Amino acid sequence: MHLPSASLCQTAGIASLMLGAAALPAAPATTTPPNIMLILIDDLGWGDIGVYGQKFIDTPNFDRLATQGMTLTHAYAPAPICSASRAASLTGRSPARLHFEFVTKPDGAKHPAGVVLNPPPYPRDLPLSEISLAEALAPAGYKTGYYGKWHLTQETGGKYLGHGAKFGPAQQGFAETSEERGSHPYNYPKGKKNRPGPGAFKPGEFAPDALTDQAIGFLRRHRDERFFLFLSYYYVHYPLHTRCKWLLDKYDARAKELGINLNEAQLTYAAFVETMDHLVGRALDALDQLGLAENTFVVLTSDNGGDPRVAWNGLRGSKWTLYEGGVRGPFIARWPGVIKAGSSSATPVTATDLMPTFCEAAGAEPPPVTLDGMSILPLLAGKTQTLARDTLTWHFPFYHPDHVNTRPCSSMRKGDMKLIYFYEDERAELYNLAEDPQESSDLAKTQPELAAKLRDELLSTLKAQGARFPTRKG
């Protein structure tokens, strides 16, 4: 949705937000391996927080993290959908290579009726043979903890987001785990009548969140040890619900003052995002209070683009699509003394880069398998402005039953040029992201040779990764 408070070009906003902090030089890089905390937020869109141009929703803690670290303005999820993105972020391997390109489904799950192509079988469980971030970091002396949404197995049946007994974070190297859903309405029975009503919270007070409490408990237990904490929130995914009536009242009044017509879902989403910001602030405050902030490498990002019903993307598309709004999202990194406070970078990065980046920071051996990401630590540390690659690819060979416009497709960004290839009609769209960040002017017809060249390179890359493709019926 397009709202006047969402900025299409956030560069000026980032510059003004970070003006004071950007002048501070980074101290020499430490040789001591840091603690690592990865905060993954569900469905947080590129334009949903202040540092990326959001002016309607208050996100002081996201913005605080940005002023203390680096904001990456062209950061991408590995996929436009949850399970695929999470599998790739956890392993450093692309969804195409993993054959994990969609959300997990039970054996025999049927594809939507009446579709033109036959998609590949749905992914079910992330194979335990895949090496996770925890399994890479633990041999280097890291205590590992995973708290929150997993969504990489169908073992739990109806509790599709949960941790399975055979497939889950505990089986992928995390020593301490919990799927506590806290105050998020994922945990509520279906139907509004079964949800808890607004609590007696005063303005500025938030409902308790057990997931954040447990993560802070992990920090306290391991404050004197090297740790890797993966904090995987259920927010800000549907269903939307808040127990803080004061937040709804606040954003309703703000919308009326600005002359913006927002429905109940949009107001609730604003409350959701501010609640998520508060929880992130609690985790960051815990690092400060425990004396851990100076030697903790923090990365905050999202698993895919925002929900089409409520996100404030400022970009074309949403989750479930390969337009920028489906795969581009927030990515903020902080490591005091290594990452310059208040800095930013427009170099394209992706969450598959987390595995090699964390391994380099930790002095750990990367997994002895083909990785599709690369270490971006030199970029974060200000030692380079570019990376030794100019190409990123995405592969989404499925239809999505909840989004009628979703079609099997793949895409490639090469430099500033982006190609999206649709398998149904073998059609390509081509965009220059530097000149057309909203992907509104398709150049495929005016530059057919370039479109054909990028299409061939995209398909060749996917085949080299062993990708699965949709097939013709009959």
C-alpha positions as CSV (number, residue, x, y, z in Angstrom):
1,M,0.0,0.0,0.0
2,H,1.3,3.5,-0.8
3,L,1.0,6.0,2.0
4,P,2.4,9.5,2.1
5,S,4.6,8.7,5.1
6,A,6.6,6.0,3.3
7,S,9.7,7.3,1.5
8,L,10.5,5.9,-2.0
9,C,14.1,7.0,-1.7
10,Q,15.5,6.7,1.9
11,T,19.0,8.0,1.3
12,A,18.3,11.5,2.5
13,G,16.4,10.2,5.6
14,I,19.3,7.9,6.5
15,A,21.8,10.7,6.1
16,S,19.9,13.1,8.3
17,L,19.2,10.4,11.0
18,M,22.9,9.5,11.1
19,L,24.4,12.9,10.7
20,G,25.9,13.0,14.2
21,A,26.9,9.4,14.5
22,A,28.5,9.2,11.1
23,A,31.2,11.6,12.1
24,L,32.6,9.2,14.6
25,P,35.5,7.1,13.3
26,A,35.5,3.4,13.8
27,A,38.1,2.1,16.2
28,P,40.6,-0.5,14.9
29,A,39.1,-3.9,14.4
30,T,39.4,-6.2,17.5
31,T,41.0,-9.6,17.2
32,T,38.7,-11.0,19.9
33,P,35.9,-13.0,18.3
34,P,32.6,-11.3,19.2
35,N,29.4,-12.7,20.6
36,I,26.8,-12.8,17.8
37,M,23.1,-12.0,18.0
38,L,20.9,-12.4,14.9
39,I,17.4,-10.9,15.1
40,L,15.1,-12.1,12.4
41,I,11.7,-10.4,12.1
42,D,8.8,-12.0,10.2
43,D,7.4,-10.1,7.3
44,L,9.0,-6.7,8.2
45,G,8.9,-4.6,5.0
46,W,11.7,-2.5,3.6
47,G,9.8,0.8,4.4
48,D,8.3,-0.2,7.7
49,I,10.9,1.4,10.0
50,G,12.1,5.0,10.4
51,V,15.6,4.6,9.1
52,Y,14.2,3.4,5.8
53,G,11.9,6.4,5.4
54,Q,8.9,5.4,7.6
55,K,7.5,8.6,9.2
56,F,4.2,7.4,10.6
57,I,5.2,4.6,12.9
58,D,7.6,5.2,15.8
59,T,10.6,2.9,15.8
60,P,13.2,4.5,18.1
61,N,15.0,1.2,18.8
62,F,15.4,0.2,15.2
63,D,16.7,3.7,14.5
64,R,19.0,3.6,17.6
65,L,20.6,0.4,16.3
66,A,21.1,2.1,12.9
67,T,22.8,5.2,14.4
68,Q,25.2,2.8,16.2
69,G,26.0,0.6,13.2
70,M,25.5,0.3,9.4
71,T,22.3,0.4,7.5
72,L,22.3,-1.6,4.2
73,T,19.9,0.0,1.8
74,H,19.9,-2.8,-0.8
75,A,19.7,-5.9,1.3
76,Y,17.8,-8.9,0.2
77,A,16.1,-11.9,1.6
78,P,17.0,-15.1,-0.2
79,A,13.3,-15.7,-1.1
80,P,10.0,-13.9,-1.1
81,I,8.5,-16.5,1.3
82,C,9.3,-17.6,4.9
83,S,10.6,-21.2,4.9
84,A,12.7,-20.8,1.8
85,S,14.3,-17.6,3.1
86,R,14.9,-19.1,6.6
87,A,16.5,-22.2,5.2
88,A,18.9,-20.2,3.1
89,S,19.7,-17.7,5.9
90,L,20.5,-20.6,8.3
91,T,22.8,-22.5,5.9
92,G,24.3,-19.9,3.5
93,R,22.9,-21.9,0.6
94,S,20.3,-20.8,-1.9
95,P,16.7,-22.1,-2.0
96,A,17.4,-23.4,-5.5
97,R,20.4,-25.4,-4.3
98,L,18.5,-26.6,-1.2
99,H,15.3,-27.5,-3.1
100,F,13.6,-25.5,-0.4
101,E,11.9,-22.8,-2.4
102,F,8.5,-22.5,-0.7
103,V,6.9,-23.0,2.8
104,T,6.9,-26.5,4.2
105,K,4.0,-28.7,3.3
106,P,2.9,-32.2,4.3
107,D,3.6,-35.1,2.0
108,G,1.0,-35.2,-0.8
109,A,0.0,-31.6,-0.5
110,K,-1.7,-30.5,-3.7
111,H,-0.9,-27.4,-5.7
112,P,-3.7,-24.9,-6.5
113,A,-6.3,-26.1,-9.0
114,G,-6.3,-24.8,-12.6
115,V,-2.7,-23.7,-12.8
116,V,-0.8,-23.8,-16.1
117,L,2.4,-25.5,-14.9
118,N,3.3,-28.3,-12.6
119,P,5.4,-26.9,-9.8
120,P,8.0,-29.2,-8.1
121,P,7.0,-31.1,-5.0
122,Y,6.7,-28.9,-1.9
123,P,9.6,-28.9,0.6
124,R,8.9,-30.8,3.8
125,D,11.8,-30.8,6.2
126,L,15.2,-29.2,6.1
127,P,17.6,-32.1,5.8
128,L,19.7,-32.6,8.9
129,S,22.7,-33.0,6.7
130,E,22.6,-29.3,6.0
131,I,25.0,-27.4,8.2
132,S,23.5,-24.6,10.2
133,L,25.0,-21.4,11.6
134,A,25.0,-23.1,15.1
135,E,26.9,-26.2,13.8
136,A,29.5,-23.9,12.2
137,L,30.0,-21.7,15.2
138,A,29.9,-24.2,18.1
139,P,33.3,-25.8,17.2
140,A,34.8,-22.3,17.6
141,G,33.6,-22.2,21.2
142,Y,30.2,-20.6,20.9
143,K,27.3,-21.4,23.2
144,T,24.2,-21.5,20.9
145,G,20.6,-20.6,21.4
146,Y,17.5,-20.4,19.2
147,Y,14.3,-18.7,20.4
148,G,11.2,-18.4,18.3
149,K,9.8,-19.3,14.9
150,W,11.5,-22.2,13.0
151,H,9.1,-23.1,10.1
152,L,11.5,-25.6,8.5
153,T,9.6,-28.8,9.1
154,Q,6.2,-30.4,8.7
155,E,6.8,-32.8,11.5
156,T,4.6,-30.8,13.9
157,G,1.6,-31.0,11.6
158,G,-0.9,-28.2,12.4
159,K,1.8,-26.4,14.6
160,Y,3.6,-25.7,11.3
161,L,5.8,-23.0,12.9
162,G,7.0,-25.2,15.7
163,H,10.1,-27.2,16.6
164,G,9.9,-30.9,15.7
165,A,11.2,-33.8,17.7
166,K,13.2,-35.0,14.7
167,F,13.6,-31.8,12.7
168,G,14.2,-28.5,14.6
169,P,16.9,-26.2,16.0
170,A,17.9,-28.7,18.6
171,Q,18.7,-31.2,15.8
172,Q,20.6,-28.5,13.9
173,G,23.1,-27.7,16.5
174,F,21.4,-25.2,18.9
175,A,22.1,-26.2,22.5
176,E,19.2,-24.2,23.9
177,T,15.9,-23.7,22.2
178,S,12.4,-22.6,22.8
179,E,9.4,-21.9,20.5
180,E,7.6,-19.8,23.1
181,R,5.2,-17.7,21.1
182,G,4.8,-15.1,23.8
183,S,2.1,-12.5,23.2
184,H,1.9,-12.9,19.4
185,P,-1.5,-14.0,18.2
186,Y,-0.1,-17.0,16.4
187,N,-0.7,-18.7,19.8
188,Y,-4.3,-17.7,20.0
189,P,-7.2,-20.0,19.0
190,K,-8.8,-19.1,15.7
191,G,-11.3,-16.3,15.7
192,K,-11.3,-12.9,17.2
193,K,-13.6,-14.0,20.1
194,N,-10.8,-16.3,21.4
195,R,-8.2,-13.6,21.5
196,P,-7.4,-11.8,24.8
197,G,-8.8,-8.4,25.0
198,P,-6.8,-5.2,25.5
199,G,-5.0,-5.2,28.8
200,A,-4.9,-2.3,31.3
201,F,-1.7,-1.0,29.8
202,K,-0.9,2.7,30.3
203,P,0.6,4.7,27.4
204,G,4.2,3.5,27.0
205,E,3.5,0.1,28.6
206,F,3.6,-3.0,26.5
207,A,2.2,-6.5,27.0
208,P,4.8,-9.0,28.3
209,D,6.6,-11.2,25.8
210,A,7.9,-14.6,27.0
211,L,10.1,-15.1,23.9
212,T,12.1,-12.0,24.6
213,D,12.3,-12.9,28.3
214,Q,13.8,-16.3,27.4
215,A,16.3,-14.8,25.1
216,I,17.4,-12.3,27.8
217,G,17.7,-15.3,30.1
218,F,20.1,-16.9,27.6
219,L,22.2,-13.7,27.6
220,R,22.4,-13.7,31.4
221,R,23.4,-17.4,31.6
222,H,26.2,-17.0,29.0
223,R,27.4,-13.4,29.7
224,D,30.8,-14.8,30.6
225,E,31.0,-17.1,27.6
226,R,31.1,-16.6,23.8
227,F,27.6,-17.0,22.4
228,F,25.5,-17.1,19.3
229,L,21.9,-16.1,19.9
230,F,19.3,-16.5,17.1
231,L,16.2,-14.5,18.1
232,S,13.5,-15.4,15.5
233,Y,10.4,-13.3,16.2
234,Y,6.8,-14.2,15.1
235,Y,6.0,-10.5,14.7
236,V,5.0,-8.8,12.5
237,H,3.2,-11.6,10.6
238,Y,-0.5,-11.9,10.4
239,P,-2.9,-12.4,12.3
240,L,-2.9,-8.8,13.5
241,H,-3.9,-8.1,17.1
242,T,-2.7,-5.9,19.9
243,R,-3.4,-5.9,23.6
244,C,-2.4,-2.3,23.9
245,K,-5.4,-0.1,23.2
246,W,-3.3,3.0,23.7
247,L,-1.3,2.1,20.6
248,L,-4.4,1.9,18.4
249,D,-5.7,5.2,19.8
250,K,-2.4,6.8,19.2
251,Y,-2.2,5.8,15.5
252,D,-5.8,6.5,14.9
253,A,-5.4,10.0,16.2
254,R,-2.2,10.4,14.2
255,A,-3.8,9.3,11.0
256,K,-6.7,11.7,11.4
257,E,-4.3,14.5,12.2
258,L,-2.4,13.8,9.0
259,G,-5.6,13.2,6.9
260,I,-4.7,9.6,6.2
261,N,-7.5,7.1,5.9
262,L,-6.4,3.8,7.5
263,N,-8.4,0.7,8.2
264,E,-8.3,-1.3,11.3
265,A,-5.7,-3.7,10.0
266,Q,-3.4,-0.9,9.0
267,L,-3.7,0.7,12.4
268,T,-3.1,-2.6,14.1
269,Y,-0.1,-3.2,11.9
270,A,1.4,0.2,13.1
271,A,0.9,-1.0,16.6
272,F,2.5,-4.3,15.7
273,V,5.6,-2.7,14.3
274,E,6.0,-0.4,17.4
275,T,5.6,-3.4,19.6
276,M,8.3,-5.2,17.7
277,D,10.5,-2.2,18.0
278,H,10.0,-2.3,21.8
279,L,11.0,-6.0,22.0
280,V,14.1,-5.3,20.0
281,G,14.9,-2.5,22.4
282,R,14.6,-4.8,25.4
283,A,17.1,-7.2,23.8
284,L,19.5,-4.4,23.0
285,D,19.1,-2.9,26.5
286,A,19.9,-6.3,28.0
287,L,23.2,-6.3,26.1
288,D,23.9,-2.9,27.5
289,Q,23.0,-3.8,31.1
290,L,25.0,-7.0,31.0
291,G,28.1,-5.2,29.7
292,L,28.0,-7.2,26.4
293,A,27.2,-4.6,23.8
294,E,30.7,-3.6,23.0
295,N,31.7,-7.1,21.9
296,T,28.5,-8.3,20.4
297,F,28.0,-8.4,16.6
298,V,24.3,-7.7,16.1
299,V,22.5,-8.2,12.8
300,L,18.8,-7.4,12.4
301,T,16.9,-8.3,9.2
302,S,13.6,-9.7,7.8
303,D,12.8,-13.0,6.2
304,N,11.0,-11.5,3.2
305,G,9.1,-8.4,2.1
306,G,6.0,-7.1,3.8
307,D,2.5,-8.4,3.6
308,P,0.5,-6.9,0.7
309,R,-2.4,-6.0,3.0
310,V,-0.6,-3.7,5.4
311,A,3.2,-3.2,4.6
312,W,4.4,0.3,4.0
313,N,7.0,-0.8,1.5
314,G,7.4,2.1,-0.9
315,L,8.5,-0.4,-3.4
316,R,6.6,-2.5,-6.0
317,G,5.3,-5.9,-4.9
318,S,5.2,-7.7,-1.6
319,K,6.0,-11.0,-0.1
320,W,5.3,-13.9,-2.5
321,T,6.6,-11.8,-5.5
322,L,10.1,-11.2,-6.9
323,Y,9.7,-7.5,-7.3
324,E,11.7,-5.4,-4.9
325,G,8.9,-5.2,-2.3
326,G,9.0,-9.0,-2.1
327,V,12.7,-9.6,-1.4
328,R,14.3,-6.3,-0.4
329,G,14.2,-5.5,3.3
330,P,15.9,-3.9,6.3
331,F,19.4,-5.0,7.3
332,I,21.2,-3.3,10.1
333,A,24.5,-4.4,11.5
334,R,26.3,-3.2,14.7
335,W,29.7,-4.2,16.0
336,P,31.3,-1.4,18.0
337,G,34.9,-0.7,17.1
338,V,34.5,-2.6,13.8
339,I,31.5,-1.2,12.1
340,K,31.4,2.6,11.9
341,A,28.5,4.1,13.8
342,G,25.9,5.8,11.6
343,S,27.3,4.4,8.3
344,S,25.3,3.1,5.4
345,S,26.0,1.1,2.2
346,A,24.0,0.7,-1.1
347,T,26.0,-2.4,-2.0
348,P,23.6,-5.3,-2.6
349,V,23.9,-8.1,0.0
350,T,21.7,-11.1,0.9
351,A,21.0,-13.1,4.0
352,T,22.9,-16.1,2.5
353,D,25.9,-13.9,3.3
354,L,25.4,-14.4,7.0
355,M,27.1,-17.8,7.2
356,P,30.4,-16.8,5.7
357,T,30.3,-13.4,7.5
358,F,29.7,-14.9,10.9
359,C,32.3,-17.6,10.4
360,E,34.9,-14.9,9.5
361,A,34.0,-12.8,12.5
362,A,34.2,-15.8,14.8
363,G,37.3,-17.3,13.4
364,A,35.3,-20.4,12.6
365,E,35.8,-22.8,9.6
366,P,33.0,-22.3,7.1
367,P,31.1,-25.5,6.2
368,P,32.9,-27.8,3.7
369,V,30.1,-27.4,1.1
370,T,29.2,-25.0,-1.7
371,L,28.0,-21.7,-0.2
372,D,26.0,-19.2,-2.2
373,G,26.8,-16.3,0.1
374,M,30.1,-14.5,0.7
375,S,31.5,-12.7,3.7
376,I,30.4,-9.0,3.8
377,L,32.6,-8.3,6.9
378,P,35.1,-6.2,4.8
379,L,32.1,-4.1,3.6
380,L,30.7,-3.7,7.1
381,A,34.1,-2.8,8.5
382,G,34.6,-0.1,5.9
383,K,37.5,-1.8,4.3
384,T,35.8,-1.9,0.9
385,Q,32.8,-0.3,-0.8
386,T,32.2,-3.2,-3.2
387,L,32.1,-7.0,-3.1
388,A,33.7,-9.4,-5.5
389,R,30.3,-10.2,-7.2
390,D,27.8,-8.3,-9.2
391,T,25.0,-10.8,-9.4
392,L,22.3,-12.1,-7.1
393,T,19.6,-14.6,-8.1
394,W,16.2,-15.8,-6.8
395,H,14.1,-18.8,-7.7
396,F,10.4,-19.2,-6.9
397,P,9.0,-22.1,-9.1
398,F,5.6,-22.1,-7.3
399,Y,2.1,-20.6,-7.2
400,H,0.8,-19.2,-4.0
401,P,-2.8,-19.9,-3.2
402,D,-3.2,-16.7,-1.1
403,H,-2.0,-14.4,-3.9
404,V,-3.7,-14.7,-7.2
405,N,-1.0,-12.9,-9.1
406,T,1.8,-15.2,-8.0
407,R,3.3,-17.2,-10.9
408,P,6.4,-19.4,-11.1
409,C,9.3,-17.1,-11.8
410,S,13.0,-16.5,-11.2
411,S,15.0,-13.3,-11.1
412,M,18.5,-11.9,-11.3
413,R,20.1,-8.6,-10.2
414,K,23.3,-7.8,-12.1
415,G,24.7,-4.5,-11.2
416,D,21.7,-2.1,-11.4
417,M,19.8,-4.2,-13.9
418,K,17.2,-6.6,-12.7
419,L,15.5,-9.3,-14.8
420,I,12.4,-11.3,-13.8
421,Y,11.6,-14.4,-15.9
422,F,8.1,-16.0,-15.8
423,Y,7.9,-19.6,-16.7
424,E,4.2,-19.8,-17.8
425,D,4.7,-17.7,-21.0
426,E,8.6,-17.6,-21.0
427,R,8.3,-13.8,-20.7
428,A,11.0,-11.5,-19.2
429,E,10.8,-8.1,-17.5
430,L,13.8,-5.9,-17.3
431,Y,14.4,-2.9,-15.0
432,N,17.1,-0.4,-14.2
433,L,16.9,-0.2,-10.4
434,A,19.2,2.9,-10.3
435,E,16.9,4.9,-12.5
436,D,13.6,3.1,-11.7
437,P,13.6,1.7,-8.2
438,Q,9.8,1.1,-8.3
439,E,10.2,-1.2,-11.4
440,S,7.6,0.8,-13.3
441,S,9.3,0.9,-16.7
442,D,9.9,-2.5,-18.4
443,L,12.9,-2.3,-20.7
444,A,12.7,-5.9,-22.1
445,K,11.2,-4.7,-25.4
446,T,13.6,-1.8,-25.9
447,Q,16.6,-3.8,-24.8
448,P,15.8,-7.4,-26.0
449,E,19.4,-8.4,-26.4
450,L,20.3,-7.5,-22.8
451,A,17.1,-9.2,-21.6
452,A,18.0,-12.4,-23.5
453,K,21.6,-12.4,-22.2
454,L,20.5,-12.0,-18.6
455,R,17.8,-14.6,-19.0
456,D,20.3,-17.1,-20.3
457,E,22.7,-16.3,-17.5
458,L,20.0,-16.7,-14.9
459,L,18.8,-20.1,-16.2
460,S,22.4,-21.3,-16.5
461,T,23.2,-20.2,-12.9
462,L,20.1,-22.0,-11.6
463,K,20.9,-25.2,-13.5
464,A,24.4,-25.1,-12.1
465,Q,22.8,-25.0,-8.6
466,G,20.7,-28.0,-9.4
467,A,17.5,-26.0,-9.3
468,R,14.1,-27.7,-9.8
469,F,11.8,-26.1,-12.4
470,P,8.1,-26.2,-13.1
471,T,7.1,-28.4,-16.0
472,R,4.4,-28.3,-18.7
473,K,1.3,-30.3,-18.2
474,G,0.5,-33.3,-20.5
